[in-house]
Amino acid sequence: MKYYSRQIESHLVKVIQKFPVLSLTGPRQSGKTTLLKKIFSHFKYVNLERIDIRNLVLSDPLGFLKSNGAGVIFDEAQNIPELFSYIQVVSDEIGIPGQYILSGSQSFLLNQHIVQSLAGRVHVSHLLPFSVEEISGFSEDICKTLYNGFYPRIYSENISPDDFYPSYLQTYIERDVRLIKSIENLNSFSRFLGLCAGRIGQIMNLSALANDAGISVNTAKAWLSVLEASYIIFEMPPFYRNYNKRLIKSPKIYFYDTGIACSLLRITSPEMLKTHYLYGSLFENLIIAEVRKWQINSGKRPELYYWRESNGTEIDCILEKGNGEMILAEIKAGETFNKDFIRNFKNFPGNTGKSIRYIIYAGDQSIDISGIRLVSYKDLPAFLSEFGV
């Protein structure tokens, strides 16, 4: 099977030299095991998904840790929560960085055990599906890129998205959702997930979402938390000068992977996507998700915002840099520049000379127009690299 280099590799190699324990979480099938075995090939690998291995470890956790010494990868570590307390004891005794790696697809469960036993001793990183740079750029057909999504097996095993994603979602709902939260009606949860896909790039109206799904607002909140904890969706808060307002205003909703979103929307081919009413929203989702992946792969905390006035004037993506500079980006699915693309920049209240303005669009050319950088989606990796997003 072909190995694809991952952007996060250098970050993981750096932080494992500073912390006794490294935790790597991410969605199932995002390539965590393959990555860890590749860059930490000198570590012993222990798969706690296997019942026989779990029983072996549980029979004498302390003895197992001491007999194997430092340099062990525990895959699906959340399956043995008792192990974390023993790792704390042994890692403190050894007293050196780079002792253990904890990997798991259930970030909620894994992080819960980390907080209880390993706080201050562990660095938490996340591995998401491929970025466009990791698969050597965008397809010439943007609709094909959106439809394929970025899960590794789509590329390494040449699996059709129409075969991969329905099976992936069924496994996720029937297995992972039950582990994270006790949900009695999985059909209702599946419907809820589909309704979220239909709201990509929209400001979250929790009451309307709950009403459409036939559930309470509190249930909708809980289910959104499940989707975030399992790396299916993420929320992007609004931008305000008053930081506290960012925490109380409604966020937008996006999916980490457009292939999953297309499957939930019953899109079965790139050709079908070309005329779909959510094509523009899916294109926006792809760009926003790529910016977020870049930040996470660089070991940075995701800092993305949108801005919208009551009259509908909006900036799709705002990034604040440490030097006080702001990057404002409008995302347009059109392939030809239109002067209306720049209209919203003029009304942005924070536009005081320290903002750099971009339009990321589905066209082929990247050029400067009236002090605004028009960026082809194909040049997105270069744009992200240039500004250290």
C-alpha positions in Angstrom: 0.0 0.0 0.0 1.3 3.4 -1.0 2.3 5.7 1.9 1.4 9.4 1.7 3.6 11.8 3.7 1.6 13.8 6.1 2.0 17.5 7.0 1.8 16.8 10.7 4.9 14.5 10.8 7.4 17.2 11.7 5.2 18.5 14.5 4.8 15.1 16.0 8.6 14.4 15.9 9.2 17.8 17.6 6.7 17.4 20.4 7.6 13.8 21.3 11.0 15.1 22.3 9.4 17.4 24.9 6.6 15.3 26.5 6.6 11.9 28.1 3.3 11.0 26.4 2.0 11.9 23.0 -1.7 11.5 22.2 -2.9 11.3 18.6 -6.7 11.3 17.9 -8.7 11.7 14.8 -11.6 10.2 12.9 -11.5 6.5 12.2 -9.7 5.6 8.9 -7.7 8.9 8.9 -4.4 7.1 8.8 -3.3 7.4 12.5 -1.8 3.8 12.7 -0.1 4.0 9.4 1.5 7.4 10.2 2.7 6.3 13.7 4.2 3.1 12.5 6.0 4.9 9.8 7.6 7.8 11.7 8.0 5.9 15.0 9.1 2.6 13.6 11.4 2.1 16.5 8.4 2.0 18.9 6.7 -1.2 19.9 3.1 -1.4 18.6 0.3 -2.7 20.8 -3.2 -2.9 19.3 -5.7 -2.6 22.1 -8.6 -3.2 19.7 -7.7 -6.9 20.0 -9.4 -8.7 22.9 -6.5 -11.0 23.6 -4.0 -8.1 23.9 -6.4 -6.2 26.1 -6.7 -9.2 28.4 -2.9 -9.6 28.5 -2.4 -6.0 29.5 -5.2 -6.0 32.0 -3.9 -9.1 33.8 -0.9 -7.0 35.0 -0.8 -3.4 33.7 2.1 -2.3 35.8 4.2 -5.3 34.9 3.4 -5.0 31.2 4.6 -1.4 31.2 7.8 -2.0 33.1 8.7 -5.1 31.1 8.3 -3.3 27.8 10.0 -0.1 28.9 9.7 3.2 27.1 8.8 3.5 23.4 5.4 1.9 23.1 2.4 2.9 20.8 -0.9 2.0 22.4 -3.5 2.0 19.6 -7.2 2.5 20.5 -6.0 3.2 24.0 -9.4 4.3 25.2 -10.3 0.6 25.4 -8.4 0.3 28.6 -9.0 3.4 30.8 -7.3 1.7 33.7 -4.0 1.8 31.8 -3.8 5.6 32.0 -3.1 5.7 35.8 -0.4 3.2 35.5 1.2 5.1 32.6 1.2 8.2 34.8 3.1 6.3 37.5 5.6 4.6 35.2 6.3 7.7 33.1 7.0 9.8 36.3 9.5 7.1 37.4 11.3 7.0 34.1 11.3 10.8 33.8 12.2 11.3 30.1 10.3 12.5 27.1 9.0 10.2 24.3 7.9 7.2 26.4 4.4 6.4 25.2 2.1 7.2 22.3 -1.6 6.9 22.8 -3.7 6.7 19.7 -7.5 6.5 19.3 -10.5 7.2 17.2 -12.7 8.1 20.2 -11.3 11.5 21.1 -14.0 12.2 23.6 -13.2 9.0 25.6 -9.5 9.3 25.1 -9.3 12.9 26.2 -11.5 12.2 29.2 -9.0 9.6 30.5 -6.1 11.9 29.7 -7.6 14.8 31.7 -8.2 12.4 34.7 -4.7 10.8 34.7 -2.2 12.5 32.4 -2.8 16.2 32.6 0.5 18.1 32.2 2.3 15.0 30.9 0.8 14.6 27.5 0.7 16.5 24.2 -2.6 16.1 22.3 -2.5 16.2 18.5 -5.1 15.4 15.9 -4.8 13.7 12.5 -7.6 14.6 10.0 -8.2 13.1 6.5 -5.7 14.1 3.8 -5.2 17.8 2.9 -4.9 18.7 -0.8 -1.2 19.1 -0.5 -0.8 15.5 0.8 -2.5 14.1 -2.3 -0.4 16.3 -4.6 -3.0 19.0 -5.3 -6.5 19.3 -6.4 -8.1 17.3 -9.2 -8.5 19.3 -12.4 -12.2 18.7 -11.9 -13.2 20.5 -8.7 -16.5 18.6 -8.5 -14.5 15.3 -8.5 -12.4 16.6 -5.7 -15.4 17.5 -3.6 -17.1 14.2 -4.4 -14.0 12.1 -3.6 -13.3 13.7 -0.3 -10.0 13.1 1.5 -10.1 9.8 3.4 -6.8 7.9 2.8 -8.4 4.6 1.6 -10.1 6.3 -1.3 -6.6 7.0 -2.7 -4.4 4.2 -1.4 -6.9 1.4 -2.3 -8.6 3.2 -5.2 -12.1 2.7 -3.6 -15.1 4.4 -5.2 -16.6 7.1 -2.9 -20.0 5.6 -3.5 -18.7 2.4 -2.0 -16.6 3.8 0.8 -18.7 6.5 2.5 -22.1 4.8 3.0 -20.2 1.9 4.7 -18.1 4.3 6.7 -21.1 6.2 7.9 -23.0 3.0 8.8 -20.0 1.8 10.8 -19.6 5.1 12.5 -23.3 5.4 13.5 -23.7 1.8 14.6 -20.4 1.5 16.5 -18.8 4.8 17.4 -21.9 6.7 18.3 -23.0 4.0 20.7 -19.6 4.2 22.4 -19.6 8.0 22.8 -23.2 8.4 23.9 -26.2 6.2 24.5 -28.5 7.0 21.6 -31.5 4.7 21.4 -32.9 5.7 18.0 -30.0 5.5 15.5 -32.4 6.2 12.6 -33.2 9.6 14.2 -29.5 10.3 14.6 -28.9 9.4 10.9 -31.6 11.8 9.9 -30.1 14.5 12.1 -26.7 13.9 10.4 -28.3 14.4 7.0 -30.0 17.6 8.1 -26.6 18.9 9.3 -25.2 18.2 5.8 -28.0 20.3 4.3 -26.9 23.2 6.5 -23.3 23.4 5.4 -21.9 27.0 5.6 -25.1 28.2 7.3 -25.5 30.0 10.6 -26.7 27.5 13.1 -30.3 27.8 14.1 -30.5 25.1 16.8 -34.2 25.4 17.3 -35.0 24.9 13.6 -32.6 22.0 13.3 -34.1 20.3 16.3 -37.6 20.9 15.0 -36.8 19.4 11.6 -35.1 16.4 13.2 -38.1 15.9 15.6 -35.9 16.1 18.7 -35.5 18.5 21.6 -33.0 21.4 21.5 -31.0 19.8 24.3 -30.8 16.6 22.3 -29.7 18.5 19.3 -26.9 20.1 21.3 -25.8 16.8 22.6 -25.8 15.2 19.2 -23.8 18.1 17.7 -21.2 17.5 20.5 -21.0 13.8 19.4 -20.4 14.8 15.8 -17.7 17.3 16.8 -16.0 14.8 19.2 -15.8 12.2 16.4 -14.4 14.7 13.8 -17.4 14.7 11.5 -18.3 18.4 11.8 -16.8 21.5 13.3 -18.2 24.9 14.1 -16.8 28.3 13.1 -17.7 31.2 15.4 -18.5 34.8 14.3 -15.9 37.6 14.5 -16.5 40.4 17.0 -14.1 42.9 18.5 -15.5 41.9 21.9 -14.1 38.4 22.4 -16.9 37.4 24.7 -19.5 37.9 21.9 -17.7 35.2 19.9 -18.8 32.7 22.6 -22.5 33.6 22.6 -23.4 34.2 19.0 -24.4 31.5 16.6 -21.6 29.7 14.7 -21.6 28.2 11.2 -21.4 24.5 10.6 -19.0 22.7 8.4 -17.9 19.1 7.7 -14.3 18.0 8.0 -14.7 16.0 4.8 -16.8 16.9 1.7 -16.9 13.3 0.6 -19.0 12.5 3.7 -21.2 15.5 3.2 -21.8 14.5 -0.5 -22.7 11.0 0.6 -25.2 12.3 3.2 -26.7 14.6 0.5 -27.2 11.5 -1.7 -24.9 12.9 -4.4 -23.7 9.9 -6.3 -21.4 11.4 -9.0 -19.3 14.5 -9.7 -21.7 15.3 -12.6 -24.6 15.4 -10.2 -22.7 17.8 -8.0 -22.2 20.3 -10.8 -25.9 21.3 -10.7 -26.6 20.7 -7.0 -28.1 23.6 -5.1 -25.4 23.2 -2.4 -22.4 23.2 -4.8 -21.3 26.7 -3.7 -21.6 25.7 0.0 -19.6 22.5 -0.5 -16.9 24.5 -2.3 -16.8 26.9 0.6 -16.7 24.0 3.0 -13.7 22.5 1.2 -11.7 25.8 1.5 -12.6 26.4 5.1 -11.7 22.8 6.0 -8.3 23.0 4.3 -7.4 26.2 6.3 -8.4 24.4 9.5 -6.4 21.3 8.5 -3.3 23.4 7.8 -3.6 25.0 11.3 -4.0 21.7 13.1 -1.2 20.0 11.1 1.1 22.8 12.1 0.3 22.3 15.8 -1.7 25.5 16.0 -5.1 26.0 17.7 -7.7 26.6 15.0 -8.6 30.3 14.8 -11.1 30.9 12.1 -14.1 33.3 12.1 -16.8 34.7 9.9 -18.4 38.1 9.9 -22.0 38.9 9.1 -24.2 41.9 9.5 -28.0 41.8 9.9 -28.4 43.1 6.3 -26.6 39.9 5.0 -23.2 41.5 4.3 -20.6 38.9 5.0 -16.9 37.9 5.0 -16.6 34.1 4.7 -13.3 33.6 6.6 -11.3 35.8 8.9 -7.9 34.8 10.4 -6.2 36.9 13.0 -2.4 36.8 13.0 -0.2 37.5 16.1 1.1 40.8 14.8 -2.4 42.3 14.7 -2.8 41.7 11.0 -6.0 40.1 9.7 -6.5 38.0 6.6 -10.0 38.4 5.1 -11.1 35.9 2.6 -14.2 35.7 0.5 -14.9 32.2 -1.1 -16.7 32.1 -4.4 -17.5 29.0 -6.4 -17.6 30.9 -9.7 -14.9 30.4 -12.2 -14.9 33.9 -13.5 -14.1 37.1 -11.5 -17.1 39.3 -10.9 -16.8 42.8 -9.4 -19.5 41.9 -6.9 -16.9 39.6 -5.3 -15.2 42.6 -3.6 -18.3 44.4 -2.4 -18.3 43.0 1.1 -14.8 44.0 1.8 -15.8 47.7 1.7 -18.2 47.3 4.6 -16.0 45.4 7.0 -15.7 47.5 10.2 -12.3 46.3 11.1 -10.8 47.2 7.7 -8.3 49.8 9.2 -5.3 49.1 6.9 -4.0 46.1 8.7 -6.1 43.6 6.8 -5.0 41.6 3.7 -7.9 40.8 1.4 -8.3 37.7 -0.7 -10.9 36.1 -2.9 -10.5 32.3 -3.3 -12.5 31.1 -6.3 -12.9 28.2 -8.6 -11.1 29.8 -11.5 -7.6 29.0 -12.8 -5.7 32.3 -12.5 -4.2 34.0 -9.4 -3.8 37.7 -10.0 -4.0 41.1 -8.1 -7.1 43.2 -8.7 -7.4 46.7 -7.1 -5.4 45.7 -4.1 -7.1 42.4 -3.6 -5.5 39.1 -4.3 -7.6 36.8 -6.5 -6.5 33.2 -5.6 -7.3 30.1 -7.6 -8.4 27.2 -5.4 -5.5 25.3 -7.0 -3.0 27.7 -5.4 -4.5 27.3 -1.9 -1.6 25.3 -0.5 0.9 28.1 -1.6 -1.4 30.7 -0.1 -1.6 28.9 3.3 2.2 28.3 3.3 3.0 31.9 2.5 1.2 33.3 5.5 1.8 30.5 7.9 -2.0 30.2 8.5 
